[in-house]
Amino acid sequence: MKYEPRSALSNPGGFGVLPGAIPPAADLTTSDLRYQGAVLQHAFARRVRLELVSAGKKVSSFVRDFEGDRNLDAARVRRVLRGATSATIEDFAFWGAQFPGVWRDLGLVPQQIADLDARRAASGVGPPPPRG
């Protein structure tokens, strides 16, 4: 059977929706890498969902603008966001490029964002407040 990240959580239905970390499924511990990966993807999925809502977009209308890009069909994105399939590095890169708060929430701040924040700080303007 194919692994689903949401299966590593005690509340699979809360994947990508509930705030914070969801405890591990009964057969896992917090040190299990499947659980740790699921928590990371859960946080990623939740932030992407919040960003889409904030932008007034649905998955299908948002990804339509990027048709032809690898792994960007709406059905697959929905599966990733609900934890039915694993996210890829490309998913993290794509969504972080669209919504920098995704990277920031996960502690994956690319150099461009760090440089922008440094310029803002140097000019006396702090980084924007977190969204969502």
N, CA, C and O atoms as CSV, one atom per row, in Angstrom:
chain,resi,resn,atom,element,x,y,z
A,1,MET,N,N,0.838,-1.186,0.000
A,1,MET,CA,C,0.000,0.000,0.000
A,1,MET,C,C,0.883,1.250,0.000
A,1,MET,O,O,1.912,1.290,0.675
A,2,LYS,N,N,0.481,2.248,-0.747
A,2,LYS,CA,C,1.247,3.483,-0.856
A,2,LYS,C,C,1.150,4.298,0.441
A,2,LYS,O,O,0.085,4.415,1.047
A,3,TYR,N,N,2.290,4.851,0.842
A,3,TYR,CA,C,2.338,5.683,2.047
A,3,TYR,C,C,1.598,6.995,1.825
A,3,TYR,O,O,1.760,7.643,0.792
A,4,GLU,N,N,0.795,7.375,2.795
A,4,GLU,CA,C,0.124,8.670,2.801
A,4,GLU,C,C,0.584,9.419,4.045
A,4,GLU,O,O,0.411,8.913,5.155
A,5,PRO,N,N,1.162,10.604,3.897
A,5,PRO,CA,C,1.636,11.347,5.067
A,5,PRO,C,C,0.574,11.523,6.154
A,5,PRO,O,O,0.891,11.466,7.342
A,6,ARG,N,N,-0.659,11.731,5.764
A,6,ARG,CA,C,-1.711,11.942,6.768
A,6,ARG,C,C,-1.904,10.728,7.671
A,6,ARG,O,O,-2.398,10.857,8.792
A,7,SER,N,N,-1.514,9.544,7.185
A,7,SER,CA,C,-1.667,8.333,7.998
A,7,SER,C,C,-0.719,8.319,9.196
A,7,SER,O,O,-0.892,7.510,10.108
A,8,ALA,N,N,0.265,9.191,9.205
A,8,ALA,CA,C,1.203,9.267,10.324
A,8,ALA,C,C,0.655,10.123,11.468
A,8,ALA,O,O,1.275,10.216,12.527
A,9,LEU,N,N,-0.498,10.742,11.257
A,9,LEU,CA,C,-1.083,11.630,12.263
A,9,LEU,C,C,-2.280,10.975,12.942
A,9,LEU,O,O,-2.983,10.162,12.343
A,10,SER,N,N,-2.498,11.342,14.196
A,10,SER,CA,C,-3.626,10.776,14.940
A,10,SER,C,C,-4.966,11.276,14.409
A,10,SER,O,O,-5.995,10.630,14.607
A,11,ASN,N,N,-4.955,12.414,13.743
A,11,ASN,CA,C,-6.173,12.970,13.151
A,11,ASN,C,C,-5.897,13.254,11.677
A,11,ASN,O,O,-5.628,14.398,11.311
A,12,PRO,N,N,-5.959,12.233,10.830
A,12,PRO,CA,C,-5.636,12.426,9.416
A,12,PRO,C,C,-6.510,13.474,8.729
A,12,PRO,O,O,-6.059,14.142,7.798
A,13,GLY,N,N,-7.744,13.620,9.178
A,13,GLY,CA,C,-8.647,14.598,8.576
A,13,GLY,C,C,-8.243,16.039,8.850
A,13,GLY,O,O,-8.696,16.954,8.161
A,14,GLY,N,N,-7.396,16.245,9.849
A,14,GLY,CA,C,-6.934,17.593,10.167
A,14,GLY,C,C,-5.697,18.002,9.391
A,14,GLY,O,O,-5.196,19.115,9.549
A,15,PHE,N,N,-5.203,17.097,8.546
A,15,PHE,CA,C,-3.978,17.360,7.793
A,15,PHE,C,C,-4.144,18.609,6.932
A,15,PHE,O,O,-5.075,18.713,6.134
A,16,GLY,N,N,-3.225,19.548,7.110
A,16,GLY,CA,C,-3.234,20.768,6.314
A,16,GLY,C,C,-4.304,21.763,6.712
A,16,GLY,O,O,-4.440,22.815,6.088
A,17,VAL,N,N,-5.063,21.440,7.742
A,17,VAL,CA,C,-6.174,22.299,8.148
A,17,VAL,C,C,-5.991,22.806,9.579
A,17,VAL,O,O,-6.061,24.009,9.831
A,18,LEU,N,N,-5.759,21.891,10.504
A,18,LEU,CA,C,-5.650,22.266,11.912
A,18,LEU,C,C,-4.349,23.019,12.188
A,18,LEU,O,O,-3.318,22.710,11.590
A,19,PRO,N,N,-4.386,23.999,13.083
A,19,PRO,CA,C,-3.143,24.703,13.429
A,19,PRO,C,C,-2.247,23.831,14.306
A,19,PRO,O,O,-2.729,22.973,15.046
A,20,GLY,N,N,-0.958,24.058,14.215
A,20,GLY,CA,C,-0.001,23.351,15.061
A,20,GLY,C,C,0.223,21.915,14.637
A,20,GLY,O,O,-0.336,21.426,13.655
A,21,ALA,N,N,1.064,21.261,15.418
A,21,ALA,CA,C,1.381,19.859,15.139
A,21,ALA,C,C,0.256,18.969,15.650
A,21,ALA,O,O,-0.302,19.204,16.722
A,22,ILE,N,N,-0.059,17.974,14.890
A,22,ILE,CA,C,-1.046,16.971,15.285
A,22,ILE,C,C,-0.251,15.794,15.858
A,22,ILE,O,O,0.759,15.405,15.271
A,23,PRO,N,N,-0.673,15.224,16.978
A,23,PRO,CA,C,0.072,14.091,17.547
A,23,PRO,C,C,0.208,12.938,16.548
A,23,PRO,O,O,-0.560,12.832,15.593
A,24,PRO,N,N,1.197,12.081,16.790
A,24,PRO,CA,C,1.400,10.954,15.871
A,24,PRO,C,C,0.279,9.920,15.971
A,24,PRO,O,O,-0.436,9.838,16.969
A,25,ALA,N,N,0.154,9.144,14.913
A,25,ALA,CA,C,-0.778,8.013,14.920
A,25,ALA,C,C,-0.365,7.058,16.037
A,25,ALA,O,O,0.775,7.085,16.501
A,26,ALA,N,N,-1.287,6.228,16.456
A,26,ALA,CA,C,-1.068,5.342,17.606
A,26,ALA,C,C,0.160,4.449,17.459
A,26,ALA,O,O,0.801,4.123,18.458
A,27,ASP,N,N,0.497,4.053,16.248
A,27,ASP,CA,C,1.625,3.139,16.050
A,27,ASP,C,C,2.956,3.850,15.816
A,27,ASP,O,O,3.953,3.197,15.508
A,28,LEU,N,N,2.989,5.176,15.955
A,28,LEU,CA,C,4.217,5.945,15.724
A,28,LEU,C,C,4.581,6.766,16.957
A,28,LEU,O,O,3.750,6.999,17.835
A,29,THR,N,N,5.828,7.195,17.002
A,29,THR,CA,C,6.283,8.116,18.043
A,29,THR,C,C,6.709,9.417,17.374
A,29,THR,O,O,6.827,9.487,16.150
A,30,THR,N,N,6.934,10.433,18.177
A,30,THR,CA,C,7.348,11.720,17.616
A,30,THR,C,C,8.740,11.656,16.993
A,30,THR,O,O,9.098,12.530,16.203
A,31,SER,N,N,9.521,10.651,17.330
A,31,SER,CA,C,10.856,10.528,16.738
A,31,SER,C,C,10.847,9.760,15.413
A,31,SER,O,O,11.875,9.673,14.741
A,32,ASP,N,N,9.709,9.214,15.040
A,32,ASP,CA,C,9.603,8.476,13.778
A,32,ASP,C,C,9.699,9.461,12.616
A,32,ASP,O,O,9.001,10.475,12.596
A,33,LEU,N,N,10.551,9.164,11.664
A,33,LEU,CA,C,10.751,10.077,10.533
A,33,LEU,C,C,9.499,10.238,9.677
A,33,LEU,O,O,9.293,11.289,9.069
A,34,ARG,N,N,8.667,9.205,9.626
A,34,ARG,CA,C,7.407,9.343,8.881
A,34,ARG,C,C,6.529,10.404,9.536
A,34,ARG,O,O,5.899,11.211,8.852
A,35,TYR,N,N,6.494,10.396,10.857
A,35,TYR,CA,C,5.716,11.408,11.576
A,35,TYR,C,C,6.318,12.797,11.375
A,35,TYR,O,O,5.596,13.755,11.097
A,36,GLN,N,N,7.626,12.904,11.516
A,36,GLN,CA,C,8.274,14.208,11.366
A,36,GLN,C,C,8.055,14.781,9.964
A,36,GLN,O,O,7.801,15.975,9.807
A,37,GLY,N,N,8.155,13.929,8.958
A,37,GLY,CA,C,7.890,14.375,7.591
A,37,GLY,C,C,6.443,14.798,7.406
A,37,GLY,O,O,6.156,15.780,6.721
A,38,ALA,N,N,5.535,14.052,8.018
A,38,ALA,CA,C,4.106,14.386,7.915
A,38,ALA,C,C,3.816,15.730,8.583
A,38,ALA,O,O,3.023,16.520,8.071
A,39,VAL,N,N,4.451,15.989,9.718
A,39,VAL,CA,C,4.248,17.267,10.411
A,39,VAL,C,C,4.759,18.421,9.551
A,39,VAL,O,O,4.118,19.469,9.466
A,40,LEU,N,N,5.903,18.227,8.918
A,40,LEU,CA,C,6.446,19.260,8.032
A,40,LEU,C,C,5.490,19.519,6.867
A,40,LEU,O,O,5.191,20.670,6.547
A,41,GLN,N,N,5.017,18.450,6.240
A,41,GLN,CA,C,4.102,18.631,5.111
A,41,GLN,C,C,2.765,19.211,5.576
A,41,GLN,O,O,2.156,20.003,4.858
A,42,HIS,N,N,2.312,18.833,6.749
A,42,HIS,CA,C,1.069,19.379,7.307
A,42,HIS,C,C,1.188,20.903,7.462
A,42,HIS,O,O,0.285,21.642,7.070
A,43,ALA,N,N,2.301,21.364,8.031
A,43,ALA,CA,C,2.510,22.807,8.211
A,43,ALA,C,C,2.581,23.510,6.856
A,43,ALA,O,O,2.016,24.588,6.673
A,44,PHE,N,N,3.275,22.891,5.922
A,44,PHE,CA,C,3.383,23.418,4.558
A,44,PHE,C,C,1.995,23.524,3.920
A,44,PHE,O,O,1.635,24.566,3.373
A,45,ALA,N,N,1.228,22.450,3.994
A,45,ALA,CA,C,-0.095,22.415,3.367
A,45,ALA,C,C,-1.026,23.447,3.994
A,45,ALA,O,O,-1.785,24.118,3.294
A,46,ARG,N,N,-0.962,23.568,5.302
A,46,ARG,CA,C,-1.827,24.542,5.979
A,46,ARG,C,C,-1.495,25.959,5.520
A,46,ARG,O,O,-2.391,26.756,5.246
A,47,ARG,N,N,-0.208,26.264,5.438
A,47,ARG,CA,C,0.182,27.613,5.019
A,47,ARG,C,C,-0.225,27.880,3.572
A,47,ARG,O,O,-0.704,28.969,3.257
A,48,VAL,N,N,-0.039,26.902,2.693
A,48,VAL,CA,C,-0.454,27.074,1.299
A,48,VAL,C,C,-1.958,27.337,1.244
A,48,VAL,O,O,-2.408,28.230,0.526
A,49,ARG,N,N,-2.728,26.569,1.993
A,49,ARG,CA,C,-4.184,26.772,2.019
A,49,ARG,C,C,-4.533,28.183,2.490
A,49,ARG,O,O,-5.374,28.852,1.889
A,50,LEU,N,N,-3.883,28.632,3.567
A,50,LEU,CA,C,-4.149,29.980,4.085
A,50,LEU,C,C,-3.794,31.047,3.051
A,50,LEU,O,O,-4.515,32.031,2.886
A,51,GLU,N,N,-2.685,30.841,2.363
A,51,GLU,CA,C,-2.263,31.808,1.341
A,51,GLU,C,C,-3.252,31.837,0.179
A,51,GLU,O,O,-3.572,32.909,-0.335
A,52,LEU,N,N,-3.733,30.682,-0.233
A,52,LEU,CA,C,-4.708,30.635,-1.321
A,52,LEU,C,C,-5.996,31.348,-0.918
A,52,LEU,O,O,-6.564,32.104,-1.706
A,53,VAL,N,N,-6.453,31.108,0.303
A,53,VAL,CA,C,-7.659,31.784,0.789
A,53,VAL,C,C,-7.428,33.292,0.813
A,53,VAL,O,O,-8.279,34.066,0.375
A,54,SER,N,N,-6.278,33.700,1.326
A,54,SER,CA,C,-5.947,35.124,1.395
A,54,SER,C,C,-5.921,35.763,0.007
A,54,SER,O,O,-6.301,36.922,-0.159
A,55,ALA,N,N,-5.469,34.998,-0.981
A,55,ALA,CA,C,-5.409,35.498,-2.361
A,55,ALA,C,C,-6.755,35.381,-3.069
A,55,ALA,O,O,-6.904,35.830,-4.206
A,56,GLY,N,N,-7.735,34.775,-2.393
A,56,GLY,CA,C,-9.048,34.601,-3.007
A,56,GLY,C,C,-9.036,33.606,-4.157
A,56,GLY,O,O,-9.807,33.733,-5.108
A,57,LYS,N,N,-8.156,32.616,-4.064
A,57,LYS,CA,C,-8.006,31.632,-5.144
A,57,LYS,C,C,-8.321,30.230,-4.657
A,57,LYS,O,O,-8.169,29.912,-3.477
A,58,LYS,N,N,-8.758,29.406,-5.582
A,58,LYS,CA,C,-8.895,27.974,-5.352
A,58,LYS,C,C,-7.706,27.308,-6.024
A,58,LYS,O,O,-7.077,27.887,-6.910
A,59,VAL,N,N,-7.403,26.095,-5.601
A,59,VAL,CA,C,-6.266,25.379,-6.188
A,59,VAL,C,C,-6.375,25.359,-7.705
A,59,VAL,O,O,-5.413,25.682,-8.402
A,60,SER,N,N,-7.534,24.985,-8.217
A,60,SER,CA,C,-7.677,24.833,-9.670
A,60,SER,C,C,-7.418,26.138,-10.415
A,60,SER,O,O,-6.733,26.136,-11.437
A,61,SER,N,N,-7.948,27.243,-9.924
A,61,SER,CA,C,-7.739,28.510,-10.630
A,61,SER,C,C,-6.300,28.996,-10.480
A,61,SER,O,O,-5.763,29.629,-11.389
A,62,PHE,N,N,-5.676,28.707,-9.349
A,62,PHE,CA,C,-4.300,29.152,-9.150
A,62,PHE,C,C,-3.344,28.383,-10.050
A,62,PHE,O,O,-2.522,28.990,-10.737
A,63,VAL,N,N,-3.440,27.060,-10.058
A,63,VAL,CA,C,-2.480,26.278,-10.842
A,63,VAL,C,C,-2.735,26.378,-12.341
A,63,VAL,O,O,-1.846,26.081,-13.139
A,64,ARG,N,N,-3.920,26.786,-12.728
A,64,ARG,CA,C,-4.213,26.955,-14.158
A,64,ARG,C,C,-3.220,27.926,-14.802
A,64,ARG,O,O,-2.867,27.779,-15.972
A,65,ASP,N,N,-2.779,28.910,-14.035
A,65,ASP,CA,C,-1.814,29.884,-14.556
A,65,ASP,C,C,-0.441,29.275,-14.812
A,65,ASP,O,O,0.413,29.898,-15.443
A,66,PHE,N,N,-0.230,28.060,-14.322
A,66,PHE,CA,C,1.077,27.413,-14.454
A,66,PHE,C,C,0.967,26.090,-15.198
A,66,PHE,O,O,1.819,25.217,-15.035
A,67,GLU,N,N,-0.065,25.933,-16.010
A,67,GLU,CA,C,-0.267,24.679,-16.738
A,67,GLU,C,C,0.984,24.309,-17.519
A,67,GLU,O,O,1.652,25.162,-18.104
A,68,GLY,N,N,1.277,23.040,-17.513
A,68,GLY,CA,C,2.456,22.546,-18.217
A,68,GLY,C,C,3.651,22.369,-17.302
A,68,GLY,O,O,4.589,21.649,-17.644
A,69,ASP,N,N,3.634,23.020,-16.134
A,69,ASP,CA,C,4.724,22.823,-15.183
A,69,ASP,C,C,4.604,21.435,-14.568
A,69,ASP,O,O,3.503,20.947,-14.312
A,70,ARG,N,N,5.735,20.816,-14.340
A,70,ARG,CA,C,5.777,19.473,-13.766
A,70,ARG,C,C,5.060,19.433,-12.413
A,70,ARG,O,O,5.247,20.320,-11.580
A,71,ASN,N,N,4.257,18.420,-12.205
A,71,ASN,CA,C,3.575,18.165,-10.931
A,71,ASN,C,C,2.558,19.227,-10.538
A,71,ASN,O,O,2.161,19.294,-9.375
A,72,LEU,N,N,2.136,20.047,-11.470
A,72,LEU,CA,C,1.218,21.107,-11.083
A,72,LEU,C,C,-0.182,20.927,-11.645
A,72,LEU,O,O,-0.790,21.888,-12.116
A,73,ASP,N,N,-0.690,19.724,-11.600
A,73,ASP,CA,C,-2.096,19.596,-11.946
A,73,ASP,C,C,-2.892,19.709,-10.648
A,73,ASP,O,O,-2.429,19.296,-9.584
A,74,ALA,N,N,-4.078,20.265,-10.752
A,74,ALA,CA,C,-4.877,20.577,-9.568
A,74,ALA,C,C,-5.167,19.345,-8.716
A,74,ALA,O,O,-5.146,19.428,-7.488
A,75,ALA,N,N,-5.434,18.212,-9.342
A,75,ALA,CA,C,-5.753,17.001,-8.576
A,75,ALA,C,C,-4.564,16.577,-7.711
A,75,ALA,O,O,-4.741,16.212,-6.549
A,76,ARG,N,N,-3.362,16.626,-8.272
A,76,ARG,CA,C,-2.184,16.248,-7.494
A,76,ARG,C,C,-1.939,17.239,-6.358
A,76,ARG,O,O,-1.616,16.836,-5.240
A,77,VAL,N,N,-2.089,18.528,-6.638
A,77,VAL,CA,C,-1.890,19.538,-5.593
A,77,VAL,C,C,-2.879,19.309,-4.452
A,77,VAL,O,O,-2.507,19.399,-3.282
A,78,ARG,N,N,-4.124,19.017,-4.782
A,78,ARG,CA,C,-5.112,18.744,-3.729
A,78,ARG,C,C,-4.700,17.538,-2.886
A,78,ARG,O,O,-4.853,17.555,-1.664
A,79,ARG,N,N,-4.177,16.490,-3.533
A,79,ARG,CA,C,-3.727,15.300,-2.789
A,79,ARG,C,C,-2.573,15.650,-1.850
A,79,ARG,O,O,-2.527,15.181,-0.713
A,80,VAL,N,N,-1.645,16.474,-2.330
A,80,VAL,CA,C,-0.521,16.905,-1.489
A,80,VAL,C,C,-1.042,17.706,-0.300
A,80,VAL,O,O,-0.605,17.490,0.830
A,81,LEU,N,N,-1.967,18.622,-0.542
A,81,LEU,CA,C,-2.462,19.491,0.526
A,81,LEU,C,C,-3.291,18.745,1.566
A,81,LEU,O,O,-3.385,19.184,2.713
A,82,ARG,N,N,-3.884,17.639,1.184
A,82,ARG,CA,C,-4.638,16.863,2.186
A,82,ARG,C,C,-3.837,15.677,2.721
A,82,ARG,O,O,-4.343,14.892,3.524
A,83,GLY,N,N,-2.582,15.549,2.271
A,83,GLY,CA,C,-1.705,14.507,2.794
A,83,GLY,C,C,-1.939,13.135,2.215
A,83,GLY,O,O,-1.515,12.136,2.798
A,84,ALA,N,N,-2.606,13.064,1.076
A,84,ALA,CA,C,-2.846,11.771,0.431
A,84,ALA,C,C,-1.645,11.323,-0.392
A,84,ALA,O,O,-1.537,10.150,-0.750
A,85,THR,N,N,-0.751,12.247,-0.692
A,85,THR,CA,C,0.492,11.928,-1.389
A,85,THR,C,C,1.593,12.828,-0.838
A,85,THR,O,O,1.321,13.913,-0.324
A,86,SER,N,N,2.813,12.378,-0.948
A,86,SER,CA,C,3.938,13.141,-0.399
A,86,SER,C,C,4.276,14.350,-1.266
A,86,SER,O,O,4.223,14.287,-2.494
A,87,ALA,N,N,4.619,15.437,-0.609
A,87,ALA,CA,C,5.104,16.627,-1.307
A,87,ALA,C,C,6.538,16.370,-1.760
A,87,ALA,O,O,7.259,15.570,-1.163
A,88,THR,N,N,6.933,17.054,-2.811
A,88,THR,CA,C,8.306,16.966,-3.300
A,88,THR,C,C,9.044,18.259,-2.972
A,88,THR,O,O,8.436,19.256,-2.582
A,89,ILE,N,N,10.342,18.225,-3.133
A,89,ILE,CA,C,11.135,19.448,-2.964
A,89,ILE,C,C,10.628,20.516,-3.935
A,89,ILE,O,O,10.581,21.700,-3.599
A,90,GLU,N,N,10.252,20.088,-5.132
A,90,GLU,CA,C,9.728,21.035,-6.118
A,90,GLU,C,C,8.442,21.700,-5.621
A,90,GLU,O,O,8.209,22.878,-5.891
A,91,ASP,N,N,7.609,20.949,-4.896
A,91,ASP,CA,C,6.393,21.539,-4.329
A,91,ASP,C,C,6.749,22.650,-3.349
A,91,ASP,O,O,6.184,23.743,-3.404
A,92,PHE,N,N,7.690,22.362,-2.451
A,92,PHE,CA,C,8.101,23.375,-1.475
A,92,PHE,C,C,8.676,24.597,-2.192
A,92,PHE,O,O,8.390,25.734,-1.819
A,93,ALA,N,N,9.487,24.354,-3.222
A,93,ALA,CA,C,10.101,25.461,-3.961
A,93,ALA,C,C,9.048,26.284,-4.699
A,93,ALA,O,O,9.065,27.514,-4.642
A,94,PHE,N,N,8.139,25.610,-5.385
A,94,PHE,CA,C,7.114,26.329,-6.145
A,94,PHE,C,C,6.239,27.182,-5.234
A,94,PHE,O,O,6.080,28.381,-5.462
A,95,TRP,N,N,5.673,26.562,-4.204
A,95,TRP,CA,C,4.739,27.305,-3.353
A,95,TRP,C,C,5.452,28.375,-2.534
A,95,TRP,O,O,4.876,29.426,-2.254
A,96,GLY,N,N,6.696,28.118,-2.150
A,96,GLY,CA,C,7.462,29.145,-1.449
A,96,GLY,C,C,7.757,30.337,-2.340
A,96,GLY,O,O,7.788,31.476,-1.873
A,97,ALA,N,N,7.974,30.077,-3.627
A,97,ALA,CA,C,8.211,31.177,-4.567
A,97,ALA,C,C,6.938,31.994,-4.781
A,97,ALA,O,O,7.002,33.204,-4.999
A,98,GLN,N,N,5.795,31.338,-4.720
A,98,GLN,CA,C,4.521,32.047,-4.897
A,98,GLN,C,C,4.143,32.820,-3.638
A,98,GLN,O,O,3.657,33.949,-3.707
A,99,PHE,N,N,4.373,32.196,-2.496
A,99,PHE,CA,C,3.991,32.759,-1.202
A,99,PHE,C,C,5.173,32.611,-0.242
A,99,PHE,O,O,5.302,31.569,0.401
A,100,PRO,N,N,6.039,33.624,-0.127
A,100,PRO,CA,C,7.229,33.510,0.725
A,100,PRO,C,C,6.932,33.130,2.176
A,100,PRO,O,O,7.804,32.597,2.862
A,101,GLY,N,N,5.727,33.395,2.647
A,101,GLY,CA,C,5.369,32.989,4.001
A,101,GLY,C,C,5.440,31.485,4.195
A,101,GLY,O,O,5.630,31.009,5.314
A,102,VAL,N,N,5.289,30.734,3.111
A,102,VAL,CA,C,5.402,29.272,3.189
A,102,VAL,C,C,6.809,28.910,3.644
A,102,VAL,O,O,6.984,28.117,4.569
A,103,TRP,N,N,7.807,29.490,2.995
A,103,TRP,CA,C,9.196,29.221,3.385
A,103,TRP,C,C,9.463,29.718,4.791
A,103,TRP,O,O,10.082,29.026,5.600
A,104,ARG,N,N,8.998,30.906,5.072
A,104,ARG,CA,C,9.275,31.516,6.370
A,104,ARG,C,C,8.694,30.662,7.501
A,104,ARG,O,O,9.359,30.436,8.512
A,105,ASP,N,N,7.462,30.190,7.331
A,105,ASP,CA,C,6.827,29.365,8.364
A,105,ASP,C,C,7.604,28.083,8.635
A,105,ASP,O,O,7.627,27.589,9.762
A,106,LEU,N,N,8.234,27.554,7.607
A,106,LEU,CA,C,8.960,26.294,7.749
A,106,LEU,C,C,10.426,26.503,8.115
A,106,LEU,O,O,11.179,25.540,8.259
A,107,GLY,N,N,10.829,27.762,8.266
A,107,GLY,CA,C,12.221,28.042,8.582
A,107,GLY,C,C,13.135,27.855,7.382
A,107,GLY,O,O,14.351,27.732,7.532
A,108,LEU,N,N,12.550,27.835,6.193
A,108,LEU,CA,C,13.320,27.669,4.962
A,108,LEU,C,C,13.394,29.016,4.260
A,108,LEU,O,O,12.762,29.221,3.224
A,109,VAL,N,N,14.162,29.921,4.824
A,109,VAL,CA,C,14.206,31.267,4.273
A,109,VAL,C,C,15.310,31.340,3.223
A,109,VAL,O,O,16.493,31.330,3.563
A,110,PRO,N,N,14.928,31.414,1.952
A,110,PRO,CA,C,15.950,31.512,0.909
A,110,PRO,C,C,16.708,32.833,1.002
A,110,PRO,O,O,16.244,33.794,1.615
A,111,GLN,N,N,17.845,32.856,0.399
A,111,GLN,CA,C,18.721,34.025,0.491
A,111,GLN,C,C,18.030,35.302,0.025
A,111,GLN,O,O,18.247,36.366,0.606
A,112,GLN,N,N,17.205,35.213,-1.009
A,112,GLN,CA,C,16.541,36.417,-1.506
A,112,GLN,C,C,15.669,37.053,-0.422
A,112,GLN,O,O,15.651,38.275,-0.274
A,113,ILE,N,N,14.953,36.231,0.327
A,113,ILE,CA,C,14.090,36.764,1.381
A,113,ILE,C,C,14.951,37.327,2.506
A,113,ILE,O,O,14.650,38.386,3.055
A,114,ALA,N,N,16.014,36.620,2.844
A,114,ALA,CA,C,16.912,37.113,3.889
A,114,ALA,C,C,17.513,38.458,3.483
A,114,ALA,O,O,17.620,39.366,4.307
A,115,ASP,N,N,17.906,38.585,2.211
A,115,ASP,CA,C,18.466,39.852,1.724
A,115,ASP,C,C,17.427,40.968,1.773
A,115,ASP,O,O,17.740,42.091,2.170
A,116,LEU,N,N,16.200,40.667,1.374
A,116,LEU,CA,C,15.132,41.666,1.406
A,116,LEU,C,C,14.879,42.118,2.838
A,116,LEU,O,O,14.751,43.313,3.104
A,117,ASP,N,N,14.808,41.168,3.755
A,117,ASP,CA,C,14.594,41.517,5.157
A,117,ASP,C,C,15.750,42.362,5.690
A,117,ASP,O,O,15.528,43.284,6.475
A,118,ALA,N,N,16.984,42.058,5.272
A,118,ALA,CA,C,18.147,42.835,5.715
A,118,ALA,C,C,18.064,44.263,5.187
A,118,ALA,O,O,18.365,45.213,5.910
A,119,ARG,N,N,17.656,44.415,3.931
A,119,ARG,CA,C,17.509,45.769,3.367
A,119,ARG,C,C,16.414,46.540,4.090
A,119,ARG,O,O,16.564,47.731,4.361
A,120,ARG,N,N,15.323,45.870,4.399
A,120,ARG,CA,C,14.239,46.537,5.135
A,120,ARG,C,C,14.717,46.971,6.512
A,120,ARG,O,O,14.440,48.087,6.951
A,121,ALA,N,N,15.437,46.084,7.190
A,121,ALA,CA,C,15.933,46.408,8.528
A,121,ALA,C,C,16.909,47.580,8.465
A,121,ALA,O,O,16.875,48.462,9.322
A,122,ALA,N,N,17.781,47.593,7.450
A,122,ALA,CA,C,18.761,48.672,7.307
A,122,ALA,C,C,18.079,50.008,7.038
A,122,ALA,O,O,18.593,51.059,7.421
A,123,SER,N,N,16.929,49.967,6.384
A,123,SER,CA,C,16.219,51.209,6.080
A,123,SER,C,C,15.272,51.616,7.208
A,123,SER,O,O,14.572,52.625,7.113
A,124,GLY,N,N,15.261,50.817,8.276
A,124,GLY,CA,C,14.395,51.134,9.409
A,124,GLY,C,C,12.995,50.565,9.285
A,124,GLY,O,O,12.141,50.801,10.139
A,125,VAL,N,N,12.766,49.819,8.224
A,125,VAL,CA,C,11.459,49.189,8.030
A,125,VAL,C,C,11.629,47.701,8.293
A,125,VAL,O,O,12.426,47.038,7.630
A,126,GLY,N,N,10.896,47.186,9.241
A,126,GLY,CA,C,11.010,45.772,9.580
A,126,GLY,C,C,10.357,44.889,8.542
A,126,GLY,O,O,9.692,45.381,7.631
A,127,PRO,N,N,10.544,43.590,8.676
A,127,PRO,CA,C,9.896,42.660,7.752
A,127,PRO,C,C,8.383,42.728,7.920
A,127,PRO,O,O,7.888,43.115,8.979
A,128,PRO,N,N,7.663,42.358,6.894
A,128,PRO,CA,C,6.204,42.391,7.011
A,128,PRO,C,C,5.737,41.402,8.068
A,128,PRO,O,O,6.399,40.394,8.315
A,129,PRO,N,N,4.599,41.686,8.694
A,129,PRO,CA,C,4.094,40.741,9.697
A,129,PRO,C,C,3.691,39.438,9.028
A,129,PRO,O,O,3.333,39.433,7.850
A,130,PRO,N,N,3.745,38.326,9.768
A,130,PRO,CA,C,3.333,37.044,9.190
A,130,PRO,C,C,1.884,37.113,8.734
A,130,PRO,O,O,1.043,37.738,9.378
A,131,ARG,N,N,1.609,36.459,7.614
A,131,ARG,CA,C,0.241,36.406,7.106
A,131,ARG,C,C,-0.403,35.128,7.588
A,131,ARG,O,O,0.273,34.126,7.819
A,132,GLY,N,N,-1.712,35.169,7.739
A,132,GLY,CA,C,-2.449,33.951,8.074
A,132,GLY,C,C,-2.431,33.719,9.506
A,132,GLY,O,O,-3.002,32.737,9.979
